[in-house]
Amino acid sequence: MKIAGALALTAIAALAACTSYPGVSVVQNYQTGFYSGSEYAFDAHKGEMPVAVTGSAFGLDPNQLADVTVRNMQGSDFSPHANFTAVPGTNTSRIYHYVMMWNGPEDVTAAQLCANPRLAQPSAPAASAGGEVVLRAGLCRYDKATNGVTASAANVTGPGDVKFRNVIEAAMLELTRPNQQDFFDRDKDSSDSNAIH
């Protein structure tokens, strides 16, 4: 058990140190065995993939924040790329969706956001120009988190700053990285759902 814990911490530390985006830190803080790249691609083929955006950044209103977040998500996941929308409809995908929380409470997890995507609505504008932005992001399968990451960057001047997009891209790549979890076992025992593979 101690060895498994040490390996998990090592994996998280290694992930935090190996982002290809200068000035962006990424930590994987949640991973289960409930993600399949092939199932994700099949679901994405059905229609746009829903994204619930919560929290606050740069004083943007919720619609503006959702719009700029979703625009920057396009093409950021591993191929084949899904198309994303903040406005789910009859033709959106049925299995997978995303939760993206900006500068929200530190104790809110991807698992909680997948279960209740509107959990962290902003109470006041946060992250003024030049401040740090923190994105807690989750890839959800129905109402369960498959993966969760925290990505952050300092000295971000606004939603047009390349570092803002880089935070989103880095999070998306880690959420959909195929060599971490390219399997899905429909009979998988949920007792090991917190294991890092």
Secondary structure, 3 states (H helix, E strand, C coil): CHHHHHHHHHHHHHHHHCCCCCCEEEEEEEECCCCCHHHHHHHHHHCCEEEEEEECCCCCCHHHHHHHHHHHHCCCCCCCCCCEECCCCCCCCCCEEEEEEECCCCCCCHHHHHHCCCCCCCCCCCCCCCEEEEEEEEEEECCEEEEEEEEEEEEECCCCCHHHHHHHHHHHHHHHCCCCCCCCCCCCCHHHCCCCC
